[in-house]
Amino acid sequence: MYLVQLLLPLYDNLNARFPPEAFDCVRQELTEHFGGVTAFLRSPAQGFWRIAENAINRDEVVIFEVMTDELNRRWWDGYRADLEQRFRQIELVIRASSIERL
């Protein structure tokens, strides 16, 4: 079994906050496709990464998680590309971990 996590930004590159409907749509899509989703929306995580020697970028992100028996990389590649356009990002992080359900 796999745990797939999607890290979605709260703000676009011009610092405009995405409307709640953007996240509601993702929640609905994942629920329909996987039968359920966990969304961490109330306490955004903060991401930091170096873009130059003296420059750090910062993001506030929310996390969506789904569990799935199979990891369909082709589906995830297409869905990530779709989300990158909708959230106006060069790259979104979607990561998968192999898990054991207890």
N, C-alpha and C positions, 0 to 999 in steps of 0.2 A: 504494500500500500504506500501511497505517496501523499505528502502534505505539500500543496502548492500555495505559495504566498505571492501576492501581487502588492507592490509598493506604489501607491498612486499619490501624486502631489496634490496638496490643497490649493496651491497657487500656480498660475502660469508664469512664464518668463518675464512678464511685465508686472508681476506682483498682484494680478487680479485673481481674486478667489473664485474657484470653480463653484457653480451653483450646486446645491444639494441634489438636484435632479440628475446630475452627471454620475454621482455615486449611487443613487437609487437605481439607475439603469444598469450599472455594473452588478449590483447586488441581485437584481432580477435576472439578468443574463446567466450569472453563475448558478443561481438557485435552479433555474430551468434546466441548465445543462448538466449539473452535478447532483441535483436533488437537495442541495443545502449549501450554505456559506456562513462563515463567521466574519464579521466586519468589525474592526477596531477603529471606531470613528471619533470617540470622545476625547481621547488624549493623543493628539498627533505625535508621532515619533519625529525626531529631528535627525536629518542626515547631513553629513559634512564631507566634502571631498576637495582635494587640492586641484586647482586649475592652472596655477602658476606657482613659482617659488614663494611668492609672498601673497598669494590670493587664495582664499578658501570660499567655495560656494556652500550655501546652506539651503536646505529644503525642509518643509514640514510635510510629512506623508501620513497617509492612513493605510492600513493593511487589511487586505481581504485574504481569507484562507479557505481552501477547499481540500477535501480528502478524496482520493480517487484510486481505484485498483490498478488502472493502467495510465501510463503517461504518454498521451498522444502528442508528440512533439510538433507534428504538422499543424494540428489544431491550435496549440499554444503559440506557435510562430505567427499564425494568421491573426489570432486574437490580440497578441502583443502589438502587432503592426497597426491594427485597428485602434487600440487604446492609445498608442503613440500619436496618432493623428488627432483623435478626439481630445486628448489632454495636451496637445501641442508640445510634445517632447521629442528630443532627438533619440532618447533611449529610455525605456522603462525597465525596472528590475522585476522580473518574475523568476522565482527560484523554487526548486523542488527538492524535497528531502525524502529519502526512504524512511518509513516509520513502521513501527509495530503497534498495532492496536491492542490495548490491554483490556 
